[in-house]
Amino acid sequence: MHCIVPEAEEILDKEYSVLDHGFVRLVDYLGSDQRIVQSARVSYGEGTKTYRQDKGLINYLMRNDHTSPFEQVVFTFHVKMPIFVARQWTRHRTARMNEISGRYSVMKDEVYIPEADNIALQSEDNKQGRASEPVDPATAAAVREMMAEDTKRTFESYHKLLDMGIAREISRIDLPLSLYTEFYWEIDLHNLFHFLKLRLDNHAQFEIRQYAVVMLEIIRRVCPIATEAFENHKLKGRSFSGREMEAIKAMLNGEECPLEKREKEIFLDKLK
């Protein structure tokens, strides 16, 4: 049975703005919560039951990592983002994508320049991220001006090369990582949930988190029960190692946490 979700139909091809020039659009979807329960019950021939029973089944599947029914739901997105975000994005290889090519197309003069509130120093305790506090307004303004001037010069050179007749595949070489690219991205719901769990985490880079936030709300329109189960069991849930379980038991008994310093820091961070 083909699944039609009225709430999803309302937002097909709607452009949701992200960052300064980016967007996310839901181009198409295949399946819904109903497809998940149909897939899960097919082995013993029972169809859709009540909403409460369907919700219970989806939560059971999510909680116990029975992932294949979620793979029956597929989304196709059209996304536009800075190249440095796209390079993080394509680390998730369980999807299919087709990206705009600077060999065939003249790239638009569009780059990402972070807002002042999102410009910060290198974090002292996180080698791959920025500090939580932004720099002072004067420094932020200087950074934004420097980035804008650099990209302006780069685009001037890019268009001069094109006007000289230099091949597009050569002219594009000097374009910056802040340049916007766009692609179509098709992925099943199970792997999309994995993407969102990683990219909605506070440790993920701010810019890619903004796309993940929008995509979570889009899939909520298509699969509200599954999305709620994902948030409860995976996004807001926590898994603990054997040693961490021992620590929990010790703390419940009023004993000292037996973990070493670094293990304890990671453990306590999970409990926040």
Accessible surface in RSA format (square Angstrom, percent):
REM  Atomic radii and reference values for relative SASA: ProtOr
REM  Chains: A
REM  Algorithm: Lee & Richards
REM  Probe-radius: 1.40
REM  Slices: 20
REM RES _ NUM      All-atoms   Total-Side   Main-Chain    Non-polar    All polar
REM                ABS   REL    ABS   REL    ABS   REL    ABS   REL    ABS   REL
RES MET A   1   168.96  87.5 107.21  70.9  61.76 147.0 104.36  88.7  64.60  85.6
RES HIS A   2   120.09  65.6  95.13  66.1  24.97  63.9  75.29  77.6  44.81  52.1
RES CYS A   3     4.06   3.1   1.17   1.3   2.89   6.8   3.39   8.6   0.67   0.7
RES ILE A   4   103.18  58.7  78.45  58.4  24.73  59.6  78.45  56.5  24.73  67.1
RES VAL A   5    18.04  11.9  17.35  15.7   0.69   1.7  18.04  15.7   0.00   0.0
RES PRO A   6    87.13  63.5  83.16  75.8   3.97  14.4  86.27  71.2   0.86   5.4
RES GLU A   7    86.50  49.7  86.50  65.4   0.00   0.0  34.92  67.5  51.58  42.1
RES ALA A   8     0.00   0.0   0.00   0.0   0.00   0.0   0.00   0.0   0.00   0.0
RES GLU A   9    73.68  42.3  58.15  44.0  15.52  37.0  24.50  47.4  49.17  40.1
RES GLU A  10   127.95  73.5  92.86  70.3  35.09  83.5  44.34  85.8  83.60  68.3
RES ILE A  11     4.53   2.6   4.48   3.3   0.05   0.1   4.48   3.2   0.05   0.1
RES LEU A  12    51.18  28.5  34.09  24.4  17.08  42.9  34.09  23.9  17.08  46.0
RES ASP A  13    82.50  57.8  67.11  66.8  15.39  36.4  22.91  53.9  59.59  59.4
RES LYS A  14   108.10  52.7  99.46  61.0   8.64  20.6  62.02  55.8  46.07  49.1
RES GLU A  15   101.21  58.1  78.68  59.5  22.53  53.6  19.89  38.5  81.32  66.4
RES TYR A  16    52.96  24.7  49.67  28.3   3.29   8.6  47.28  35.5   5.68   7.0
RES SER A  17    93.88  79.3  69.61  92.9  24.28  55.9  36.24  77.2  57.64  80.8
RES VAL A  18     6.36   4.2   1.65   1.5   4.71  11.3   6.30   5.5   0.05   0.1
RES LEU A  19    47.25  26.3   6.17   4.4  41.09 103.3  19.45  13.7  27.80  74.8
RES ASP A  20    61.97  43.4  27.31  27.2  34.66  82.0  29.49  69.4  32.48  32.4
RES HIS A  21    79.73  43.6  65.08  45.2  14.65  37.5  45.68  47.1  34.05  39.6
RES GLY A  22     5.01   6.2   0.00   N/A   5.01   6.2   0.00   0.0   5.01  11.2
RES PHE A  23    20.13  10.1  20.13  12.5   0.00   0.0  20.13  12.2   0.00   0.0
RES VAL A  24     0.00   0.0   0.00   0.0   0.00   0.0   0.00   0.0   0.00   0.0
RES ARG A  25    38.43  16.1  38.43  19.6   0.00   0.0   8.19  11.2  30.24  18.3
RES LEU A  26     0.07   0.0   0.04   0.0   0.04   0.1   0.04   0.0   0.04   0.1
RES VAL A  27    38.34  25.2  27.66  25.0  10.68  25.7  27.66  24.0  10.68  29.0
RES ASP A  28    78.94  55.3  78.85  78.5   0.09   0.2  13.79  32.5  65.14  65.0
RES TYR A  29    14.73   6.9   4.51   2.6  10.22  26.6   6.98   5.2   7.75   9.6
RES LEU A  30    86.55  48.2  86.19  61.7   0.36   0.9  86.43  60.7   0.12   0.3
RES GLY A  31     0.04   0.0   0.00   N/A   0.04   0.0   0.00   0.0   0.04   0.1
RES SER A  32     7.94   6.7   7.94  10.6   0.00   0.0   4.39   9.3   3.56   5.0
RES ASP A  33    16.08  11.3  15.88  15.8   0.21   0.5  13.85  32.6   2.24   2.2
RES GLN A  34    64.73  36.2  59.21  43.3   5.52  13.1  19.47  41.4  45.26  34.3
RES ARG A  35    42.80  18.0  42.80  21.8   0.00   0.0  15.17  20.7  27.63  16.7
RES ILE A  36     0.00   0.0   0.00   0.0   0.00   0.0   0.00   0.0   0.00   0.0
RES VAL A  37     0.71   0.5   0.71   0.6   0.00   0.0   0.71   0.6   0.00   0.0
RES GLN A  38    44.34  24.8  39.12  28.6   5.22  12.4  23.48  50.0  20.86  15.8
RES SER A  39    30.94  26.1  16.36  21.8  14.58  33.6  10.39  22.1  20.55  28.8
RES ALA A  40    20.76  19.1   3.21   5.0  17.55  39.9   7.87  11.1  12.89  34.1
RES ARG A  41    10.27   4.3  10.27   5.2   0.00   0.0   0.19   0.3  10.09   6.1
RES VAL A  42   113.35  74.6  95.77  86.7  17.58  42.4 100.27  87.1  13.08  35.5
RES SER A  43    99.27  83.9  57.17  76.3  42.10  97.0  54.58 116.2  44.69  62.6
RES TYR A  44   130.23  60.8 103.80  59.1  26.42  68.8  88.38  66.4  41.84  51.6
RES GLY A  45    69.36  85.5   0.00   N/A  69.36  85.5  35.61  97.7  33.75  75.6
RES GLU A  46    69.45  39.9  61.61  46.6   7.84  18.7  28.48  55.1  40.98  33.5
RES GLY A  47    47.59  58.7   0.00   N/A  47.59  58.7  33.58  92.2  14.01  31.4
RES THR A  48    64.72  46.0  32.95  33.4  31.78  75.7  32.09  43.1  32.63  49.3
RES LYS A  49    90.39  44.1  66.19  40.6  24.19  57.6  37.22  33.5  53.17  56.6
RES THR A  50    80.37  57.2  72.64  73.6   7.73  18.4  77.46 104.0   2.91   4.4
RES TYR A  51   141.00  65.8 129.08  73.4  11.92  31.0 107.69  80.9  33.31  41.1
RES ARG A  52   206.33  86.6 199.99 101.9   6.35  15.1  71.14  97.2 135.20  81.9
RES GLN A  53    87.59  49.0  77.99  57.0   9.60  22.9  32.33  68.8  55.27  41.9
RES ASP A  54    14.30  10.0  14.30  14.2   0.00   0.0   3.43   8.1  10.87  10.8
RES LYS A  55    69.27  33.8  69.27  42.5   0.00   0.0  32.08  28.9  37.19  39.6
RES GLY A  56    41.09  50.7   0.00   N/A  41.09  50.7  35.11  96.4   5.98  13.4
RES LEU A  57    31.70  17.7  25.64  18.3   6.06  15.2  29.97  21.0   1.73   4.6
RES ILE A  58     0.08   0.0   0.08   0.1   0.00   0.0   0.08   0.1   0.00   0.0
RES ASN A  59    26.59  18.3  26.59  25.7   0.00   0.0  11.33  27.3  15.26  14.8
RES TYR A  60   103.46  48.3 103.46  58.9   0.00   0.0  65.99  49.6  37.47  46.2
RES LEU A  61    11.27   6.3  11.02   7.9   0.25   0.6  11.02   7.7   0.25   0.7
RES MET A  62    11.94   6.2  10.45   6.9   1.50   3.6   1.93   1.6  10.01  13.3
RES ARG A  63   127.92  53.7 109.11  55.6  18.81  44.8  50.72  69.3  77.21  46.8
RES ASN A  64    65.90  45.4  46.03  44.5  19.87  47.8  11.37  27.4  54.53  52.7
RES ASP A  65    90.20  63.2  72.42  72.1  17.77  42.0  25.42  59.8  64.78  64.6
RES HIS A  66    81.66  44.6  76.68  53.3   4.98  12.7  55.37  57.1  26.29  30.6
RES THR A  67    45.06  32.0  41.95  42.5   3.12   7.4  20.54  27.6  24.52  37.1
RES SER A  68    70.27  59.4  68.56  91.5   1.71   3.9  40.35  85.9  29.92  41.9
RES PRO A  69    10.23   7.5  10.08   9.2   0.15   0.5  10.08   8.3   0.15   0.9
RES PHE A  70     4.97   2.5   4.97   3.1   0.00   0.0   4.97   3.0   0.00   0.0
RES GLU A  71    73.23  42.0  62.66  47.4  10.57  25.2  10.45  20.2  62.77  51.3
RES GLN A  72    85.78  48.0  79.44  58.1   6.34  15.1   4.80  10.2  80.98  61.4
RES VAL A  73     0.00   0.0   0.00   0.0   0.00   0.0   0.00   0.0   0.00   0.0
RES VAL A  74    30.82  20.3  30.31  27.4   0.51   1.2  30.31  26.3   0.51   1.4
RES PHE A  75     0.00   0.0   0.00   0.0   0.00   0.0   0.00   0.0   0.00   0.0
RES THR A  76    24.82  17.7  24.63  25.0   0.19   0.5  14.77  19.8  10.05  15.2
RES PHE A  77     0.00   0.0   0.00   0.0   0.00   0.0   0.00   0.0   0.00   0.0
RES HIS A  78    23.65  12.9  23.65  16.4   0.00   0.0  19.83  20.4   3.82   4.4
RES VAL A  79     0.00   0.0   0.00   0.0   0.00   0.0   0.00   0.0   0.00   0.0
RES LYS A  80    15.68   7.7  15.68   9.6   0.00   0.0   3.51   3.2  12.17  13.0
RES MET A  81     0.00   0.0   0.00   0.0   0.00   0.0   0.00   0.0   0.00   0.0
RES PRO A  82     0.00   0.0   0.00   0.0   0.00   0.0   0.00   0.0   0.00   0.0
RES ILE A  83    32.65  18.6  32.65  24.3   0.00   0.0  32.65  23.5   0.00   0.0
RES PHE A  84    45.07  22.6  40.58  25.1   4.49  11.7  42.06  25.5   3.01   8.6
RES VAL A  85     0.00   0.0   0.00   0.0   0.00   0.0   0.00   0.0   0.00   0.0
RES ALA A  86     0.12   0.1   0.12   0.2   0.00   0.0   0.12   0.2   0.00   0.0
RES ARG A  87   112.76  47.3 106.06  54.1   6.70  15.9  58.81  80.4  53.95  32.7
RES GLN A  88    46.82  26.2  44.46  32.5   2.36   5.6  21.56  45.9  25.26  19.2
RES TRP A  89     0.00   0.0   0.00   0.0   0.00   0.0   0.00   0.0   0.00   0.0
RES THR A  90    44.86  31.9  30.06  30.5  14.79  35.3  21.76  29.2  23.10  34.9
RES ARG A  91   158.48  66.5 147.37  75.1  11.11  26.5  46.30  63.3 112.19  68.0
RES HIS A  92    22.74  12.4  12.68   8.8  10.05  25.7  11.86  12.2  10.88  12.7
RES ARG A  93   177.79  74.6 147.08  75.0  30.71  73.1  71.57  97.8 106.22  64.4
RES THR A  94    76.03  54.1  64.86  65.8  11.17  26.6  67.13  90.2   8.90  13.5
RES ALA A  95    22.95  21.1   1.49   2.3  21.46  48.8   1.71   2.4  21.24  56.3
RES ARG A  96   125.73  52.8 119.63  61.0   6.09  14.5  80.91 110.6  44.82  27.2
RES MET A  97    74.78  38.7  39.98  26.5  34.79  82.8  30.72  26.1  44.06  58.4
RES ASN A  98   117.94  81.3 110.49 106.8   7.45  17.9  25.58  61.6  92.36  89.3
RES GLU A  99    55.31  31.8  34.89  26.4  20.42  48.6  14.66  28.3  40.65  33.2
RES ILE A 100    67.90  38.6  44.99  33.5  22.91  55.2  55.21  39.8  12.69  34.4
RES SER A 101    32.61  27.6  24.86  33.2   7.75  17.8  24.15  51.4   8.45  11.8
RES GLY A 102     5.58   6.9   0.00   N/A   5.58   6.9   1.81   5.0   3.77   8.4
RES ARG A 103   126.19  53.0 114.37  58.3  11.82  28.1  21.98  30.0 104.21  63.2
RES TYR A 104   169.24  79.0 149.77  85.2  19.47  50.7 109.50  82.3  59.74  73.6
RES SER A 105    40.60  34.3  35.31  47.1   5.29  12.2  16.33  34.8  24.27  34.0
RES VAL A 106    78.97  52.0  58.74  53.2  20.22  48.7  58.74  51.0  20.22  54.9
RES MET A 107    15.39   8.0  12.97   8.6   2.42   5.8  13.71  11.7   1.68   2.2
RES LYS A 108   129.10  63.0 118.23  72.5  10.88  25.9  84.86  76.4  44.24  47.1
RES ASP A 109    81.55  57.1  52.29  52.0  29.26  69.2  26.56  62.5  54.98  54.8
RES GLU A 110    41.76  24.0  40.68  30.8   1.07   2.6  12.25  23.7  29.51  24.1
RES VAL A 111    16.40  10.8  12.86  11.6   3.54   8.5  12.86  11.2   3.54   9.6
RES TYR A 112    15.11   7.1  11.58   6.6   3.53   9.2  10.61   8.0   4.50   5.6
RES ILE A 113    32.65  18.6  29.59  22.0   3.06   7.4  29.59  21.3   3.06   8.3
RES PRO A 114    15.10  11.0  15.10  13.8   0.00   0.0  15.10  12.5   0.00   0.0
RES GLU A 115   102.75  59.0 102.51  77.6   0.24   0.6  42.49  82.2  60.26  49.2
RES ALA A 116    40.43  37.2  37.24  57.5   3.19   7.3  37.46  52.8   2.97   7.9
RES ASP A 117   117.96  82.6 103.69 103.2  14.27  33.7  27.09  63.7  90.88  90.6
RES ASN A 118    34.64  23.9  27.13  26.2   7.52  18.1   4.21  10.1  30.43  29.4
RES ILE A 119    16.06   9.1  13.16   9.8   2.90   7.0  16.06  11.6   0.00   0.0
RES ALA A 120    27.49  25.3   3.22   5.0  24.26  55.2   3.22   4.5  24.26  64.3
RES LEU A 121   126.90  70.7 123.34  88.2   3.56   8.9 126.56  88.9   0.34   0.9
RES GLN A 122   114.02  63.8  92.77  67.8  21.25  50.6  61.00 129.8  53.02  40.2
RES SER A 123    15.78  13.3   7.68  10.3   8.10  18.7   1.75   3.7  14.03  19.7
RES GLU A 124   185.41 106.4 141.70 107.2  43.71 104.1  61.79 119.5 123.62 100.9
RES ASP A 125   137.79  96.5  98.70  98.2  39.09  92.4  48.64 114.5  89.15  88.9
RES ASN A 126    42.49  29.3  37.92  36.6   4.57  11.0  17.56  42.3  24.93  24.1
RES LYS A 127   208.57 101.8 177.28 108.8  31.29  74.5 125.26 112.7  83.30  88.7
RES GLN A 128   153.46  85.8 114.85  83.9  38.61  91.9  46.76  99.5 106.70  80.9
RES GLY A 129    20.25  25.0   0.00   N/A  20.25  25.0  20.25  55.6   0.00   0.0
RES ARG A 130    81.82  34.4  62.01  31.6  19.81  47.2  38.44  52.5  43.38  26.3
RES ALA A 131    32.52  29.9  26.48  40.9   6.04  13.7  29.55  41.6   2.98   7.9
RES SER A 132   111.54  94.3  71.32  95.2  40.21  92.6  55.99 119.2  55.54  77.8
RES GLU A 133   129.72  74.5 124.44  94.1   5.28  12.6  54.98 106.3  74.75  61.0
RES PRO A 134    61.21  44.6  43.02  39.2  18.19  66.1  43.67  36.1  17.54 109.0
RES VAL A 135    24.02  15.8   7.49   6.8  16.52  39.8  15.70  13.6   8.31  22.5
RES ASP A 136    78.37  54.9  66.65  66.3  11.72  27.7  42.06  99.0  36.31  36.2
RES PRO A 137   114.05  83.1 106.59  97.2   7.46  27.1 110.20  91.0   3.85  23.9
RES ALA A 138    76.47  70.3  60.16  92.8  16.31  37.1  69.06  97.3   7.41  19.6
RES THR A 139    55.32  39.3  50.57  51.3   4.75  11.3  35.03  47.0  20.29  30.7
RES ALA A 140     0.80   0.7   0.80   1.2   0.00   0.0   0.80   1.1   0.00   0.0
RES ALA A 141    60.04  55.2  51.08  78.8   8.96  20.4  56.16  79.1   3.87  10.3
RES ALA A 142    52.30  48.1  44.58  68.8   7.72  17.6  49.21  69.3   3.09   8.2
RES VAL A 143    39.03  25.7  38.78  35.1   0.25   0.6  38.95  33.8   0.08   0.2
RES ARG A 144    80.82  33.9  79.53  40.5   1.29   3.1  10.71  14.6  70.11  42.5
RES GLU A 145   104.56  60.0  98.00  74.1   6.56  15.6  35.68  69.0  68.88  56.2
RES MET A 146   118.67  61.5 115.72  76.6   2.94   7.0  77.39  65.8  41.28  54.7
RES MET A 147    76.66  39.7  73.66  48.7   3.00   7.1  73.13  62.2   3.53   4.7
RES ALA A 148    42.29  38.9  37.03  57.1   5.27  12.0  38.23  53.8   4.06  10.8
RES GLU A 149    82.37  47.3  79.60  60.2   2.77   6.6  29.81  57.7  52.56  42.9
RES ASP A 150    62.86  44.0  60.45  60.2   2.41   5.7  24.01  56.5  38.85  38.7
RES THR A 151    15.57  11.1  15.24  15.4   0.33   0.8  10.39  14.0   5.18   7.8
RES LYS A 152   136.43  66.6 129.54  79.5   6.90  16.4  78.41  70.6  58.02  61.8
RES ARG A 153   136.16  57.2 134.19  68.4   1.97   4.7  66.85  91.4  69.31  42.0
RES THR A 154    25.51  18.1  21.19  21.5   4.33  10.3   3.98   5.3  21.53  32.6
RES PHE A 155    15.13   7.6  15.06   9.3   0.07   0.2  15.13   9.2   0.00   0.0
RES GLU A 156    84.80  48.7  77.94  59.0   6.85  16.3  37.21  72.0  47.59  38.9
RES SER A 157    53.36  45.1  51.60  68.9   1.76   4.1  20.60  43.9  32.76  45.9
RES TYR A 158     3.04   1.4   1.33   0.8   1.71   4.5   2.69   2.0   0.36   0.4
RES HIS A 159    62.93  34.4  62.81  43.7   0.12   0.3  48.32  49.8  14.62  17.0
RES LYS A 160   138.48  67.6 136.22  83.6   2.26   5.4  82.59  74.3  55.89  59.5
RES LEU A 161    57.34  31.9  57.34  41.0   0.00   0.0  57.34  40.3   0.00   0.0
RES LEU A 162    35.37  19.7  19.85  14.2  15.51  39.0  20.23  14.2  15.14  40.7
RES ASP A 163   127.67  89.4  89.55  89.1  38.11  90.1  32.66  76.9  95.00  94.7
RES MET A 164   137.47  71.2  99.38  65.8  38.10  90.7  91.81  78.1  45.66  60.5
RES GLY A 165    62.80  77.4   0.00   N/A  62.80  77.4  34.01  93.3  28.78  64.5
RES ILE A 166    59.84  34.1  52.91  39.4   6.93  16.7  55.25  39.8   4.59  12.5
RES ALA A 167    49.72  45.7  35.51  54.8  14.21  32.3  45.14  63.6   4.58  12.1
RES ARG A 168   100.94  42.4  96.14  49.0   4.80  11.4   7.57  10.3  93.37  56.6
RES GLU A 169    70.47  40.5  64.44  48.8   6.03  14.4  15.52  30.0  54.95  44.9
RES ILE A 170    93.62  53.3  90.33  67.3   3.28   7.9  90.33  65.0   3.28   8.9
RES SER A 171     1.42   1.2   0.00   0.0   1.42   3.3   0.00   0.0   1.42   2.0
RES ARG A 172    85.85  36.0  79.82  40.7   6.03  14.4  15.60  21.3  70.25  42.6
RES ILE A 173   130.88  74.5 103.88  77.4  27.00  65.1 110.24  79.4  20.64  56.0
RES ASP A 174   104.05  72.9  91.99  91.6  12.06  28.5  29.38  69.1  74.67  74.5
RES LEU A 175    25.70  14.3   5.49   3.9  20.22  50.8   5.49   3.9  20.22  54.4
RES PRO A 176    32.31  23.5  22.06  20.1  10.25  37.3  31.97  26.4   0.34   2.1
RES LEU A 177   116.27  64.8 109.36  78.2   6.91  17.4 110.03  77.3   6.24  16.8
RES SER A 178    22.02  18.6  19.94  26.6   2.07   4.8  17.28  36.8   4.74   6.6
RES LEU A 179     4.67   2.6   4.67   3.3   0.00   0.0   4.67   3.3   0.00   0.0
RES TYR A 180    10.79   5.0   3.01   1.7   7.78  20.2   3.11   2.3   7.68   9.5
RES THR A 181     5.01   3.6   3.27   3.3   1.74   4.1   3.25   4.4   1.76   2.7
RES GLU A 182    36.23  20.8  35.54  26.9   0.68   1.6   8.26  16.0  27.96  22.8
RES PHE A 183     3.61   1.8   0.01   0.0   3.61   9.4   3.61   2.2   0.00   0.0
RES TYR A 184    94.29  44.0  93.38  53.1   0.91   2.4  68.62  51.6  25.68  31.7
RES TRP A 185     2.96   1.2   2.75   1.3   0.21   0.5   0.00   0.0   2.96   4.8
RES GLU A 186    61.79  35.5  61.43  46.5   0.36   0.9   9.42  18.2  52.38  42.8
RES ILE A 187     0.40   0.2   0.40   0.3   0.00   0.0   0.40   0.3   0.00   0.0
RES ASP A 188    20.36  14.3  20.32  20.2   0.04   0.1   3.83   9.0  16.53  16.5
RES LEU A 189     0.00   0.0   0.00   0.0   0.00   0.0   0.00   0.0   0.00   0.0
RES HIS A 190    53.48  29.2  52.48  36.5   1.00   2.6  23.46  24.2  30.02  34.9
RES ASN A 191    26.91  18.6  24.84  24.0   2.06   5.0   0.14   0.3  26.77  25.9
RES LEU A 192     0.00   0.0   0.00   0.0   0.00   0.0   0.00   0.0   0.00   0.0
RES PHE A 193     9.89   4.9   9.60   5.9   0.28   0.7   9.79   5.9   0.10   0.3
RES HIS A 194    95.77  52.3  90.63  63.0   5.15  13.2  61.17  63.0  34.60  40.3
RES PHE A 195     0.33   0.2   0.31   0.2   0.03   0.1   0.31   0.2   0.03   0.1
RES LEU A 196     0.00   0.0   0.00   0.0   0.00   0.0   0.00   0.0   0.00   0.0
RES LYS A 197    82.72  40.4  78.94  48.4   3.78   9.0  57.11  51.4  25.62  27.3
RES LEU A 198    84.91  47.3  78.26  56.0   6.65  16.7  79.36  55.7   5.55  14.9
RES ARG A 199    39.11  16.4  39.11  19.9   0.00   0.0   0.93   1.3  38.19  23.1
RES LEU A 200    29.45  16.4  13.07   9.3  16.38  41.2  13.09   9.2  16.36  44.0
RES ASP A 201    61.61  43.2  54.51  54.3   7.09  16.8  17.25  40.6  44.35  44.2
RES ASN A 202   134.11  92.5 113.54 109.7  20.57  49.5  26.40  63.5 107.71 104.1
RES HIS A 203   118.26  64.6 102.27  71.1  15.99  40.9  71.90  74.1  46.37  54.0
RES ALA A 204    13.85  12.7   1.07   1.6  12.78  29.1   9.29  13.1   4.56  12.1
RES GLN A 205    59.67  33.4  46.36  33.9  13.31  31.7  22.16  47.2  37.51  28.4
RES PHE A 206    50.25  25.1  48.27  29.9   1.98   5.1  48.27  29.3   1.98   5.7
RES GLU A 207     3.54   2.0   3.54   2.7   0.00   0.0   0.16   0.3   3.38   2.8
RES ILE A 208     0.01   0.0   0.00   0.0   0.01   0.0   0.00   0.0   0.01   0.0
RES ARG A 209    56.19  23.6  56.19  28.6   0.00   0.0   4.30   5.9  51.89  31.5
RES GLN A 210    49.97  27.9  48.11  35.2   1.85   4.4   9.04  19.2  40.92  31.0
RES TYR A 211     0.00   0.0   0.00   0.0   0.00   0.0   0.00   0.0   0.00   0.0
RES ALA A 212     0.00   0.0   0.00   0.0   0.00   0.0   0.00   0.0   0.00   0.0
RES VAL A 213    74.84  49.2  74.63  67.6   0.21   0.5  74.84  65.0   0.00   0.0
RES VAL A 214    28.41  18.7  25.59  23.2   2.83   6.8  28.27  24.6   0.15   0.4
RES MET A 215     0.00   0.0   0.00   0.0   0.00   0.0   0.00   0.0   0.00   0.0
RES LEU A 216    13.60   7.6  13.60   9.7   0.00   0.0  13.60   9.6   0.00   0.0
RES GLU A 217    84.92  48.8  81.59  61.7   3.33   7.9  45.21  87.5  39.70  32.4
RES ILE A 218     2.84   1.6   1.70   1.3   1.14   2.7   2.73   2.0   0.11   0.3
RES ILE A 219     0.00   0.0   0.00   0.0   0.00   0.0   0.00   0.0   0.00   0.0
RES ARG A 220    71.68  30.1  69.04  35.2   2.64   6.3  41.48  56.7  30.20  18.3
RES ARG A 221    80.63  33.9  75.81  38.6   4.82  11.5  33.31  45.5  47.33  28.7
RES VAL A 222     1.48   1.0   0.00   0.0   1.48   3.6   0.00   0.0   1.48   4.0
RES CYS A 223     0.00   0.0   0.00   0.0   0.00   0.0   0.00   0.0   0.00   0.0
RES PRO A 224    66.95  48.8  63.13  57.6   3.82  13.9  63.50  52.4   3.46  21.5
RES ILE A 225    11.22   6.4  10.25   7.6   0.97   2.3  10.98   7.9   0.25   0.7
RES ALA A 226     0.00   0.0   0.00   0.0   0.00   0.0   0.00   0.0   0.00   0.0
RES THR A 227     0.00   0.0   0.00   0.0   0.00   0.0   0.00   0.0   0.00   0.0
RES GLU A 228    80.97  46.5  80.46  60.9   0.51   1.2  32.53  62.9  48.44  39.5
RES ALA A 229     0.21   0.2   0.00   0.0   0.21   0.5   0.20   0.3   0.01   0.0
RES PHE A 230     1.32   0.7   1.32   0.8   0.00   0.0   1.32   0.8   0.00   0.0
RES GLU A 231    26.98  15.5  26.98  20.4   0.00   0.0   4.87   9.4  22.11  18.1
RES ASN A 232    88.67  61.1  76.93  74.3  11.74  28.3  16.88  40.6  71.80  69.4
RES HIS A 233    45.12  24.7  25.82  18.0  19.30  49.4  17.80  18.3  27.32  31.8
RES LYS A 234    49.43  24.1  47.65  29.2   1.78   4.2  28.27  25.4  21.16  22.5
RES LEU A 235    37.60  20.9  26.06  18.6  11.54  29.0  26.15  18.4  11.46  30.8
RES LYS A 236   148.88  72.6 124.29  76.3  24.59  58.6  76.02  68.4  72.86  77.6
RES GLY A 237    18.31  22.6   0.00   N/A  18.31  22.6  16.86  46.3   1.46   3.3
RES ARG A 238   124.41  52.2  87.28  44.5  37.12  88.4  36.92  50.5  87.49  53.0
RES SER A 239    92.94  78.5  81.19 108.4  11.74  27.1  51.97 110.7  40.96  57.4
RES PHE A 240    61.64  30.8  32.50  20.1  29.14  75.8  34.60  21.0  27.04  77.4
RES SER A 241    58.62  49.5  45.78  61.1  12.83  29.6  51.44 109.5   7.18  10.1
RES GLY A 242    54.12  66.7   0.00   N/A  54.12  66.7  38.43 105.5  15.69  35.1
RES ARG A 243   111.70  46.9 108.94  55.5   2.75   6.6  54.11  74.0  57.59  34.9
RES GLU A 244    14.14   8.1  14.14  10.7   0.00   0.0   4.61   8.9   9.53   7.8
RES MET A 245    82.78  42.9  82.78  54.8   0.00   0.0  72.49  61.6  10.29  13.6
RES GLU A 246   104.67  60.1  99.88  75.6   4.79  11.4  34.16  66.1  70.51  57.6
RES ALA A 247     0.00   0.0   0.00   0.0   0.00   0.0   0.00   0.0   0.00   0.0
RES ILE A 248    40.78  23.2  39.58  29.5   1.19   2.9  40.63  29.3   0.15   0.4
RES LYS A 249   125.87  61.4 123.78  75.9   2.09   5.0  70.63  63.6  55.24  58.8
RES ALA A 250    12.10  11.1   9.28  14.3   2.82   6.4  11.68  16.4   0.43   1.1
RES MET A 251    80.21  41.5  61.54  40.7  18.67  44.5  62.25  52.9  17.97  23.8
RES LEU A 252   148.17  82.5 114.80  82.1  33.37  83.9 117.96  82.8  30.21  81.3
RES ASN A 253   109.17  75.3  77.07  74.5  32.11  77.3  18.04  43.4  91.13  88.1
RES GLY A 254    72.25  89.1   0.00   N/A  72.25  89.1  36.40  99.9  35.85  80.3
RES GLU A 255   106.22  61.0  89.82  68.0  16.39  39.0  39.23  75.9  66.99  54.7
RES GLU A 256   151.67  87.1 138.40 104.7  13.27  31.6  65.74 127.2  85.93  70.2
RES CYS A 257    21.94  16.6   4.61   5.1  17.33  40.7   4.61  11.7  17.33  18.7
RES PRO A 258    72.90  53.1  44.39  40.5  28.52 103.7  56.16  46.4  16.74 104.1
RES LEU A 259    14.38   8.0   1.07   0.8  13.31  33.5   1.19   0.8  13.19  35.5
RES GLU A 260   123.06  70.7 119.02  90.0   4.05   9.6  45.40  87.8  77.66  63.4
RES LYS A 261   163.09  79.6 152.52  93.6  10.57  25.2 100.19  90.2  62.90  67.0
RES ARG A 262   158.57  66.6 156.16  79.6   2.41   5.7  70.10  95.8  88.47  53.6
RES GLU A 263    63.00  36.2  60.52  45.8   2.48   5.9  37.42  72.4  25.58  20.9
RES LYS A 264    75.54  36.9  75.54  46.4   0.00   0.0  30.43  27.4  45.12  48.1
RES GLU A 265    77.32  44.4  68.24  51.6   9.08  21.6  37.65  72.8  39.67  32.4
RES ILE A 266    80.38  45.7  76.62  57.1   3.76   9.1  79.75  57.4   0.63   1.7
RES PHE A 267     0.39   0.2   0.39   0.2   0.00   0.0   0.39   0.2   0.00   0.0
RES LEU A 268    70.51  39.3  67.51  48.3   3.00   7.5  67.51  47.4   3.00   8.1
RES ASP A 269    61.57  43.1  54.49  54.2   7.08  16.7  13.11  30.8  48.46  48.3
RES LYS A 270    57.02  27.8  50.71  31.1   6.31  15.0  36.20  32.6  20.82  22.2
RES LEU A 271    86.24  48.0  53.91  38.6  32.32  81.3  57.81  40.6  28.43  76.5
RES LYS A 272   191.05  93.2 132.36  81.2  58.69 139.7 117.82 106.1  73.23  78.0
END  Absolute sums over single chains surface
CHAIN  1 A    16069.0      13350.4       2718.7       8665.0       7404.0
END  Absolute sums over all chains
TOTAL         16069.0      13350.4       2718.7       8665.0       7404.0
